[in-house]
Amino acid sequence: GARRKIAREYELHFLDGPIILEPENEDARAWWLRLEDGSHTMVQEAFEYVAEQTKNDKYDAIIGFSQGGTLATALALSGVLPNVRAILTAGAPHIPEAFEVAKILAESQPDWSVETGRDIPKFHLAGATDAMVSLDWTRELVESGGNGEFIVHEQGHLFPTRSARVKEMLDFLGGELLDK
């Protein structure tokens, strides 16, 4: 799918959310948890986890799906990964708490501001038939994240793998990362 095609062009490093949702299924993971009142908890811990896991490396881009896409966008604003030059997401909702944490972290970074992060190019994909994350929710993410292209694909809550969409992703990454 998309991962394999992107990996042909770029070296990839994957992080999974640190929270295991189902003990019998290690693949069911999250970056943070949603409480009964609709708010989210453990968001700052997600930023800290990524910072710790990536502290010895530099990254040019962040690719994220669902909560990971929200985190990728908010990380760009936070300045935690200051070398990042592009963000690519799919099925990512707007989570206000992620942007609150990003703002606090940005204010603590020398030579960084949320506006610096908003200027990083972003490419957001959303599924027209996504039953988990509405198009409006992703539009809010695009607005909060700044400098984002918003593409609606014909599928649901997934990272698109059809060749035309993968080509768009590769064109975006190539335009932002190559020869710069």
Salt bridges, closest charged atoms under 4 A:
GLU26 OE1 - ARG29 NH2 3.33
GLU52 OE2 - LYS55 NZ 2.78
ASP60 OD1 - ARG85 NH2 3.43
GLU97 OE1 - HIS40 ND1 3.18
GLU107 OE2 - LYS103 NZ 3.54
GLU115 OE1 - ARG118 NE 3.63
ASP130 OD2 - HIS157 ND1 2.71
ASP136 OD1 - ARG139 NH1 2.80
GLU140 OE1 - HIS94 ND1 3.65
GLU154 OE2 - ARG162 NH1 2.83
GLU154 OE1 - ARG165 NH2 3.79
GLU168 OE1 - ARG165 NH1 2.68
ASP171 OD2 - LYS167 NZ 2.75
GLU176 OE1 - LYS180 NZ 3.24
